[in-house]
Amino acid sequence: MGKHIVITGVSQGLGRAMVDGFVAEGHRVSGCARRAEAVAELATQYPSPHLFSAVDVRDDGAVAAWAEAVMAANGLPDLVLNNAGLVNRPAPLWAVPADECDAVIAVNLSGTCNVIRHFAPPMVERRSGIFVNFSSGWGRSTSPGVAPYCATKWGVEGLTQALSQDLPPGMAAVALNPGIIHTAMLETCYGEDAAAYTPIAAWVKAAVPYILSIQPGDNGRALTVPG
């Protein structure tokens, strides 16, 4: 049944759209999100062999248990998409509360590390599989008011470059800039102006085939969804 695709942050926005897109293309999806009610809705809509779990990627123990359950149910992933992310409410860095700054770092960076930590070993042993770590335009540039977010996405870029050098032939790690899409996260930054950017429904039509086209030869590349 197609590829086995693991996605974090499936409760809304890009994550939810990708679930719909990959399932429609005949692939099986194992996904997680923090919101238990959203996970339950997905599990009802897409029953087995798809698997959706309530997991906080900041919790390494929870990620370990989830990865074990996913691989027991669906085997090793062909694609692991580290999509879960948070953005801070725009403010000068010194005005971003410590707990908010810590949460952005914990989800965007530590969460990505946790997922890789628990899926990579058997994938490396098999010498196949691709990690797609979601970056941002703000992982390759900067803007005022979003310093914590920029720091984490620049971190994702560096983490991915180093990971790509750790992987054996037959595997890949890429940093993916999804582009500027009208999501709730973008509304946090741009307010009503976010509506001027690409709708999620249009984005996913380009993103799903593009992500599926990523190959081991792309290892280490910084990619951007077309459009």
VMD Tcl script that draws the C-alpha trace (Angstrom):
set ca {
  {0.00 0.00 0.00}
  {2.23 2.80 -1.24}
  {4.78 4.38 1.06}
  {4.71 4.52 4.83}
  {4.83 8.20 5.78}
  {5.32 9.46 9.34}
  {4.20 13.04 10.02}
  {4.31 15.09 13.21}
  {1.94 17.97 13.87}
  {-1.06 16.52 12.02}
  {-3.83 18.28 13.96}
  {-4.20 21.32 11.70}
  {-2.69 23.43 8.96}
  {-0.07 21.87 6.73}
  {0.07 18.63 8.70}
  {-3.62 17.92 8.34}
  {-3.57 18.85 4.65}
  {-0.64 16.52 4.00}
  {-2.44 13.64 5.70}
  {-5.40 14.11 3.38}
  {-3.11 14.41 0.36}
  {-0.95 11.38 1.08}
  {-3.92 9.15 1.92}
  {-5.65 10.23 -1.29}
  {-2.54 9.14 -3.19}
  {-2.71 5.65 -1.66}
  {-0.04 5.94 1.02}
  {-0.37 4.88 4.64}
  {0.21 7.57 7.24}
  {1.31 7.37 10.85}
  {0.86 10.76 12.45}
  {0.94 12.47 15.80}
  {-0.20 15.71 17.39}
  {-0.66 17.04 20.91}
  {-4.42 17.60 20.61}
  {-6.10 14.32 21.51}
  {-9.47 15.36 20.05}
  {-7.92 16.14 16.66}
  {-6.08 12.83 16.68}
  {-9.33 11.01 17.46}
  {-11.05 12.73 14.53}
  {-8.27 11.66 12.17}
  {-8.34 8.09 13.46}
  {-12.07 7.94 12.79}
  {-11.70 9.37 9.30}
  {-8.67 7.25 8.42}
  {-8.71 3.93 10.29}
  {-6.10 1.15 10.05}
  {-3.62 0.80 8.43}
  {-3.26 4.51 9.19}
  {-2.31 5.26 12.77}
  {-2.77 8.53 14.65}
  {-1.56 9.14 18.20}
  {-1.60 11.94 20.75}
  {2.09 12.71 21.36}
  {3.99 15.77 22.56}
  {7.22 15.70 20.55}
  {8.95 17.61 23.36}
  {8.68 14.45 25.50}
  {11.45 12.06 24.44}
  {9.92 9.12 26.30}
  {6.56 9.66 24.63}
  {8.22 9.89 21.21}
  {10.13 6.66 21.90}
  {6.93 4.79 22.75}
  {5.15 6.25 19.72}
  {7.95 5.31 17.33}
  {7.94 1.76 18.64}
  {4.17 1.49 18.20}
  {4.30 2.99 14.70}
  {6.97 0.61 13.48}
  {5.27 -2.39 15.07}
  {2.04 -1.53 13.27}
  {3.27 -0.26 9.90}
  {6.94 -1.15 9.58}
  {9.80 1.23 8.98}
  {8.97 4.60 7.44}
  {9.89 5.54 3.91}
  {9.49 9.22 4.79}
  {9.63 10.96 8.17}
  {8.25 14.51 8.06}
  {9.18 16.67 11.03}
  {6.37 19.18 10.60}
  {5.37 20.01 14.20}
  {6.16 23.63 14.96}
  {5.41 26.70 17.06}
  {5.97 30.40 16.45}
  {6.23 33.07 19.12}
  {3.86 36.03 19.21}
  {5.78 38.81 17.45}
  {7.82 40.88 19.87}
  {11.41 42.02 20.32}
  {13.46 39.11 21.64}
  {13.77 40.64 25.10}
  {9.98 40.91 25.32}
  {9.25 37.27 24.46}
  {8.37 35.51 27.75}
  {10.82 32.81 28.77}
  {8.20 30.04 28.74}
  {7.08 31.00 25.23}
  {10.66 31.11 23.95}
  {11.41 27.77 25.59}
  {8.32 26.16 24.03}
  {9.29 27.29 20.52}
  {12.78 25.86 20.96}
  {11.51 22.64 22.53}
  {9.01 21.84 19.78}
  {10.92 23.06 16.74}
  {14.38 21.81 17.63}
  {14.22 19.30 20.48}
  {11.08 17.72 19.02}
  {12.82 17.23 15.69}
  {15.80 15.64 17.43}
  {13.55 13.34 19.45}
  {11.75 12.03 16.38}
  {14.99 11.41 14.50}
  {16.54 9.75 17.55}
  {13.87 7.06 17.66}
  {13.17 6.43 13.99}
  {16.70 6.68 12.58}
  {18.43 3.59 14.06}
  {16.36 0.92 12.28}
  {16.19 3.04 9.12}
  {19.98 3.39 9.12}
  {20.32 -0.34 9.67}
  {18.10 -0.90 6.61}
  {19.95 1.91 4.80}
  {16.79 3.44 3.39}
  {14.37 6.23 4.21}
  {14.22 10.01 3.98}
  {13.93 12.65 6.72}
  {12.17 15.86 5.68}
  {12.70 18.50 8.36}
  {10.39 21.47 7.92}
  {12.28 24.73 7.88}
  {10.99 28.13 6.79}
  {11.89 31.22 4.82}
  {12.88 32.39 8.30}
  {15.37 29.54 8.43}
  {17.24 31.25 5.59}
  {16.52 34.90 6.39}
  {15.37 36.94 9.40}
  {12.69 39.44 10.40}
  {12.09 41.51 13.54}
  {9.79 40.09 16.19}
  {10.39 36.39 15.48}
  {13.91 35.83 16.77}
  {13.10 32.58 18.66}
  {11.38 31.11 15.61}
  {14.19 32.20 13.29}
  {16.76 30.68 15.63}
  {15.00 27.32 15.61}
  {14.53 27.20 11.87}
  {18.13 28.20 11.21}
  {18.90 25.41 13.68}
  {16.82 22.96 11.65}
  {18.87 23.87 8.58}
  {22.16 23.20 10.38}
  {20.87 20.08 12.11}
  {19.74 18.69 8.76}
  {23.07 19.42 7.07}
  {24.93 17.59 9.83}
  {22.44 14.71 9.86}
  {22.85 14.29 6.11}
  {26.55 13.68 6.70}
  {25.79 11.02 9.31}
  {23.52 8.98 7.04}
  {24.67 6.05 4.91}
  {24.20 5.86 1.14}
  {20.58 5.13 0.23}
  {19.19 7.62 2.74}
  {18.61 11.37 2.77}
  {17.90 14.26 5.10}
  {16.60 17.49 3.61}
  {15.44 20.81 5.03}
  {12.19 21.88 3.40}
  {10.93 25.45 3.23}
  {7.19 25.05 2.62}
  {6.80 28.64 1.41}
  {4.44 31.29 2.76}
  {1.02 29.72 3.29}
  {-2.13 31.11 4.88}
  {-2.15 29.16 8.14}
  {-3.06 29.96 11.73}
  {0.66 30.27 12.42}
  {1.02 32.89 9.69}
  {-1.96 34.78 11.14}
  {-0.06 34.96 14.43}
  {2.66 36.87 12.59}
  {0.80 38.77 9.88}
  {-2.74 39.12 11.22}
  {-5.36 39.75 8.52}
  {-2.63 40.18 5.91}
  {-1.99 36.42 6.08}
  {-5.05 35.90 3.86}
  {-3.11 37.34 0.92}
  {-0.81 34.32 0.82}
  {-1.17 30.84 -0.71}
  {-4.21 28.90 0.60}
  {-3.44 25.53 2.17}
  {-5.61 23.72 -0.40}
  {-3.52 25.11 -3.25}
  {-0.23 24.50 -1.43}
  {-0.88 20.84 -0.72}
  {-1.51 20.09 -4.40}
  {2.07 21.11 -5.12}
  {3.62 19.91 -1.86}
  {2.46 16.28 -1.84}
  {3.95 15.27 -5.21}
  {7.06 17.35 -4.52}
  {7.72 15.64 -1.19}
  {7.09 12.23 -2.73}
  {9.69 13.03 -5.40}
  {12.54 13.55 -2.90}
  {15.24 10.94 -3.45}
  {18.45 9.79 -1.70}
  {20.36 11.89 -4.23}
  {18.86 14.99 -2.59}
  {20.67 14.28 0.67}
  {21.74 17.49 2.38}
  {19.85 19.83 0.07}
  {17.87 22.85 1.24}
  {14.62 22.50 -0.72}
  {11.57 24.71 -1.23}
  {8.08 23.62 -2.26}
  {7.41 25.06 -5.74}
  {4.82 27.77 -6.18}
}
mol new
graphics top color blue
foreach p $ca { graphics top sphere $p radius 0.5 }
foreach p [lrange $ca 0 end-1] q [lrange $ca 1 end] { graphics top cylinder $p $q radius 0.2 }
display resetview
